[in-house]
């Protein structure tokens, strides 16, 4: 288990809520699906699971409509 710092939350176009975190020791950023949207068709979006880099097209591209808070 590593220590992480919350960077913010984003509501994706599919309705899922993602959270971005930074690992303290490595400065690596990790994105998790915090809550799955009711109408989300993406099978890869599972609650409390990390989102891998190959899923960037599913809503984590820069310039997303919802801004980090």
C-alpha positions in Angstrom: 0.0 0.0 0.0 1.3 3.4 -0.9 0.5 6.9 0.3 -1.5 8.9 -2.3 -2.7 12.5 -2.5 -6.1 13.4 -4.1 -5.7 15.7 -7.0 -9.4 16.0 -8.0 -12.5 14.5 -9.4 -14.0 14.5 -12.9 -17.4 13.6 -14.1 -16.9 11.8 -17.4 -19.3 12.0 -20.4 -20.6 8.5 -19.7 -21.6 9.5 -16.2 -18.8 7.9 -14.3 -16.9 9.8 -11.6 -13.1 9.5 -11.7 -10.6 10.5 -9.1 -7.0 11.4 -9.8 -4.3 10.6 -7.3 -0.5 11.1 -7.0 1.7 8.6 -5.3 3.9 10.3 -2.8 7.0 8.3 -3.3 7.1 8.1 -7.1 5.1 11.1 -8.2 3.1 8.7 -10.5 -0.5 9.8 -11.2 -3.2 7.1 -10.9 -6.8 7.5 -12.1 -9.6 5.4 -10.5 -13.3 5.1 -11.3 -14.9 6.2 -8.0 -18.5 5.7 -9.1 -19.9 4.1 -12.2 -22.6 6.0 -14.0 -26.0 4.4 -14.2 -26.1 4.5 -18.0 -22.3 3.9 -18.6 -21.8 1.3 -21.4 -18.1 0.8 -20.7 -17.4 -2.6 -19.2 -13.9 -1.4 -18.2 -15.4 1.2 -15.9 -15.6 -0.6 -12.6 -16.0 1.1 -9.2 -12.7 1.5 -7.2 -10.6 0.2 -10.1 -7.7 2.0 -11.8 -8.1 3.1 -15.4 -5.2 2.0 -17.5 -3.5 4.3 -20.1 -5.0 2.3 -23.0 -8.5 3.6 -21.9 -7.7 7.3 -22.3 -10.2 7.6 -25.1 -13.0 6.8 -22.7 -13.0 10.3 -21.1 -9.6 11.2 -19.7 -8.3 13.3 -22.6 -7.1 16.8 -21.9 -9.8 19.5 -22.4 -12.6 17.3 -20.9 -15.8 19.2 -20.3 -15.7 18.7 -16.6 -12.8 20.4 -14.9 -11.0 19.1 -11.8 -12.2 20.7 -8.6 
